[in-house]
Amino acid sequence: MEGAQERPDIWRAVYNNFKPHGALDNIPPNVYIKMNKNSSDSLLLTDS
């Protein structure tokens, strides 16, 4: 079981940081979030 979490962690990092998503104008989710975090129509919920 040692290292069992490593593969999902790698997949998650690639999926969120590098893989283009068609619904997000072909950019990765984390890039999209950074580009739109101050947008008035942002879907991010923050406590600020």
DRENLO-272364 format. One line per field, with one value per residue (C-alpha): x, y, z; residue number from 1; residue in three letters. Coordinates in nm, 2 decimals, m for minus. Each point is the difference from the previous one (the first is absolute). Layout:
<nodes>
u c(X ...)
v c(Y ...)
w c(Z ...)
num c(NUM ...)
residuo c(ALA ...)
</nodes>
This chain:
<nodes>
u c(0.00 0.30 m0.02 m0.37 m0.09 0.28 m0.17 m0.33 0.20 0.20 m0.32 m0.17 0.30 0.01 m0.38 m0.02 0.32 0.09 m0.29 m0.20 m0.38 m0.23 m0.26 0.26 0.12 0.26 0.20 0.05 m0.23 0.26 0.11 m0.36 m0.06 0.31 m0.12 m0.35 0.02 m0.09 m0.27 m0.35 m0.15 0.26 m0.14 0.25 m0.14 0.22 m0.05 0.15)
v c(0.00 0.23 0.26 m0.08 0.37 0.11 m0.09 0.18 0.30 0.01 m0.04 0.29 0.23 m0.07 0.03 0.34 0.16 m0.12 m0.17 0.24 m0.01 0.09 0.15 0.24 0.14 m0.29 0.11 m0.20 0.06 0.16 0.24 0.09 0.06 0.23 0.19 0.05 0.02 0.37 m0.03 0.11 m0.32 m0.23 m0.33 m0.02 0.03 0.19 0.14 0.34)
w c(0.00 0.03 m0.27 m0.08 0.01 m0.24 m0.33 0.08 0.12 m0.32 m0.21 0.20 m0.05 m0.38 m0.03 0.18 m0.10 m0.35 m0.18 m0.22 0.06 m0.29 0.23 0.13 m0.33 m0.02 0.30 0.32 0.30 0.22 m0.27 m0.06 0.37 0.02 m0.31 0.12 0.38 0.01 m0.26 0.10 m0.15 0.17 0.13 0.28 0.35 0.23 0.35 m0.08)
num c(1 2 3 4 5 6 7 8 9 10 11 12 13 14 15 16 17 18 19 20 21 22 23 24 25 26 27 28 29 30 31 32 33 34 35 36 37 38 39 40 41 42 43 44 45 46 47 48)
residuo c(MET GLU GLY ALA GLN GLU ARG PRO ASP ILE TRP ARG ALA VAL TYR ASN ASN PHE LYS PRO HIS GLY ALA LEU ASP ASN ILE PRO PRO ASN VAL TYR ILE LYS MET ASN LYS ASN SER SER ASP SER LEU LEU LEU THR ASP SER)
</nodes>
